[in-house]
């Protein structure tokens, strides 16, 4: 009898708790009320991220004008931009009605409010100023053509036919746009190590120079004009950091990380016929080189999965799976998923493809 009474009492209490309003049942929050509270939280987080982004942009602009920039002045600005995009994605996940119109940067509307385009314009202008080339940098009047010419020559020296060597030239141009937005000899507002047109470190530059020396004679056999240009640029650079001579920076950057994979371009083109995907793959050689080489060896590149936490961290540090709680919670991804998540690179690669088309048409 006592047990039945206890069960009945518990059932009645549960019914009261479910059916009665929160004022009568303290501690109970109706679903609609809970959802409203959660929406208010993500909206407040977004408002704070937007305010912070505006603040850091204004602060950096003032510091630039006063010529009093801190060390690595771009890092806080970059993180504030990422936080803004992340907060907006969390907001649109919670409130899909907040997804607005398309923006001129090609960022998926669920990640970016088009009303904030002027802020991103200012962000890009600040980076142009913070990463301006040093006064002694040696620029080229034909920076894009240089990249294409070097990519093609290196690919031919590696044994590719004319058609696939053209692909290598286009890929090289894609890397240039991805690393520097197509600006030559730039510094790096987020790193004291990586500099120049291909954003290489000192050891990478030295490695590229050694590899170039090894194939230089074979290029001279079929393209003496390019080698004559190379000799001119070497003499011009002299004792200058070769990363701040556009020609030598591109040459050594391509040789350091990418030339050894050029022989695989015919196979890569078959597996990834989209030129943008091809550029993304070679950009991943910059970001996560070992997993990318493993994926190429796997026989099923798009399905190859990475799950190492360090690799995922490197991807996020380069704006891949970096925005919103759902993306940041990922512990693994296939290469197809990784390339699809590289949407911040799309605009750069499209410009590289268009520029390559102009160069080849002029030939």
N, C-alpha and C positions, 0 to 999 in steps of 0.2 A: 504494500500500500504506500509506504514512504517513497519507494523508487518511482512509482507512477506519478505521485504528486510532484516530485522533483522534475521529472521529464515534462510534465504539463506546464509547470511554472517556467521552465526554461524556454519552452516553445512559445508561451505567451509573451515572455520578455523579448524574444527575438522578433516576434510579430510587431510588437510595439516599437521596437528600435527601427525596423524597416519602414513601417507605415507612418509613424509620427514624425513631425518636423523636427529639425535640429534643435529648435528652441526647447522642445520637450525632452529630446534625447541628446544631451550634450556629447560632443565628440563625433557625432555623425555629420558628414558633409554630403549633401545630395550630389549626384553626378554632374548635373548642370552647373552647380555652384563650384565644384572642384575644377571643371573644365574652364570656367570663367577665371578662376584664380590662376590656373596654369597659363592661360592666354595672357593674363595681365603680367605674369612673371616674364614670359618670353618677350612681350612688348617692352617692358621696362629694360630688359637686358639689351634689346636692340637699340632703344633710345640712348642708353648709356654708351654703347659701342659707337653709335653715330656721333654723339657728342665728343667722345674721345678722339675719333678720327678727325673731326673738324679742329679740335684743339691742337693735336700734334702737327697737322698741316700748317696751322697758323704759327705755331712755335718755330717750326723749321724755316718757314719763310722769313720770319723775323731774324733768326740766327744767320741765315744766308745773307741777308741784307747787311747785317752787322759784321759779317765775316767771322763768326764765332761758333762754328759747328762743333759738336762733340765728336768723339771717336765713333766710327760706324754710325753715322747719322741716319742711315736708311733703315736700320733694323727695327727701331720702334715704329717708324712709319709703316713699314711692311707688315709688322704684326698687327698694328691697328687696322690696316686694310683687311687683313685676314679675319680679324675678330668681327669686323663689320659684316663681311660676307657670311661668316659662320652664323652670326646672330640673326641675320635676315633669313638664312635657310631654316634655322630653328623656328623662326616666326612663321614662315610660310608652311612649314610642316604642321604646325599647330593650327594655323589659320590659312588654309589654301586660298581664301578669298583675297588675301594680300598679294598674291602673285599678279604682277602688273604687266605693262607692255614691254616689248623687246627694247634692248638698249644698243647703242652704237658700238659697244665693245664686244658684242657677241657672247656675253656672259648669259647663261641660262636665266630667264626671268625669276625662277624660284630662288636664285642666289643673290640677285642684285636688283635694287629699286632704281629704275631708269631716272627718277627724279634726282638721283645723286650723281649723275654723269659729270656735272661741273667739278665735284669733289675728286673724282677719279682723273679728270683732266689735270687738276692741280697736282695730284699725286705724281703723275707722269712728268709734269714740268719740273717738279722738285727733284726727281731722280735724274733728269737730264742735267740739271745744274750740279747736283751733288756728285755725279759720276763723270763730270766733264774731263776730257783728256788732259794730261799734264802739258805744260807749255812746250816741252821739248819733244812731244809725240810727233811721229812722222806719218802723216796721213797719205792717202792715195786718192787721185782724182777719179779712179775707177774701182771703188771698193767692192762692189758686187761682182763685177766682171773678174776681178782678181780671185775671189773665192771660187767662182765657177771654173776658171782656167786651172787653178791649182787642183781642184777636186778631180777634174777630168784627167789631167796629166798624171796624178798619183794613181788613179784607177787604171789608166792604160799601162803604167809601169808595173802594176800588180797583175796585169794579164787580162783585163777586161776588154771586150770589143767596144766599138764606137758607141753603140746604142746604150749599153750598160754603163759606160763611162759618163755619158750624159746624165744618167740617173744619179751617179755619184756627185756630179757637179751640182745638181739640184738639191741633193741631200745636204751637201756642204753649206749651201746658201741657207737652207732651213735651220741648220745649227747656228749660223751667224745671227739670224733673226731671233732665234730662241734665246740665245745667250745675251745679246746686247740690243735687241730691237733693231738691228741693222745699223747700229752706230759704231764707228771704228775707234779703236784705241781708248775705250772708256775705262774708267776706274771701277771701283765696286764699293758702293755705300754700305754694304752689309758684310764685307770681308776685307781684311788686310792682306790676304794671300792671293786671291784670284783677280787678275787684271787683263786688260787688252781685248782685242777683237774677238777672241775665242775664250776669254775668261779662264785662263790657265794659271796654275801655280808655277813657281820657279822650277821645281823638279820635272813637272810635265813638259815645260818648255824645253828644258835640256834634253829630255828623252826624245821629244819630237825632232830636235835638231840632229841628234845622232842618227835617228831613223831616216831622216831626209838625206843625210850624207851618204847613206848606204844605197839609195836608189837614184841619186842625182845623175850619175853617169848614164843610166839606162834611159832617163828622160831626155838627156842631151842628144841621144841617138835619134829620137823622133820629133823633138820639139826644141831645137837650139835657141829659138827666139825666147822661149820661156826661161831657159837657163841664163840667157843674157840679161833678162830682167832680174832674175834672182841674184846674179853677181852684182848688179847695180844696187839692189836693195841691201845686200849684205855690206857693201862698201859704205853705203849711206848710213846704215845703222851703227857700224863701228862698235864702240863700247857701250852703246845705249842698250838698256833692257830690251831684248828683241820682242817682247810682248807689246811694246809701244811703237813698233814699226808695223803697220797694218799687214803688209805682205808676209813678213817673217812670222808674225803672230798667227796668221791663218795657216800658213804652211806647216808650222810646227804643231799647232793644235790638231790639224787633220792627221798628221803623221803619228802623233802621240796615241790617240785613242781609236781612230776610225779606219785608218788605211788598211789595217790587217783584216778588217771585216768586209772590205770592198769586194773581195773575191766571192763573197756570199750574196752579192746583190741580185744575180739572176734568180737564185732560190728565194730570196726575200721578196722579190717582185711577184713571184708566183703565189706565195703565201699571203702577201699583203699588197694587192694590186692598187690600192688607193695611195697616191703619192703622199698624202698627209700622214697616213699611217707609217709609211716608210720613214718620213722625217721624225715622227714620234719615236720610232724604234731606235734610231741613231741618237736621238736626244737622251733616251734612257741609258745609252752607253755612257753618257756624261754623268747621269744621276745614280744609277745602280748597275755598274758595269758587269760584275760577276753574275748576278741573276740573269741579266740580259743575254750574256753569252751562253749560260746554261739553257735558257729558253730556246735559243737558236739551235743548240745541239739536240734538243729534246725530240724533234720530229713533229711536234704539235705546238707550235709557237703560241697561237692564241689561247690555248687551253692550259698552258704552263702556269702553275700556281706558285706564288711566293707567300710565305707566312712568317718569315723571320721578323721579329719586332724591330730590329735595327733597319732592315730594308724598308719596312712600312714607315719608319720615322724619317728616313731619307726622302721617301716619296712625299710625305706631308710637308717636309721642309722646302719642297719644290712645288708646292701648291697642288698636290695630287692627294685626294682623300683628306683634304685639310679643312673642309668647310661644313659645319653643322655636326651635331652630335652623332647622327646616323653614319656619316662618312668617317668621322674620327673613331668610331667604335669598331670599325672593321679591323679584323686581325689577319686577314689574308685577301688575296685577289688574284685573278688570272691576268695574263698580259692583255687579253682583250678588254677586260674591265679597267685595267690601268690606262690603256690608251684612250678608252672612252672617257675616263676621268680627267684626261689632260686637256680639258676644254679651254683653259686659259691660254694654251699654246696655239689654238686653232687660228686665231686672227694673224698671228705672226707667221705661221706656216703658209697661210693663204697668200700673204703678201710676198713671201719668198717664192712661192710658185708663180705668181704673176710677174715678179721681177725676173725670174729665170726665163719665162716665156718672152719677155721683152729682149733679153740678152740674146737668146737663140734666134729670135726673129731678125735682130740687127746683124747677126752673122751672115 
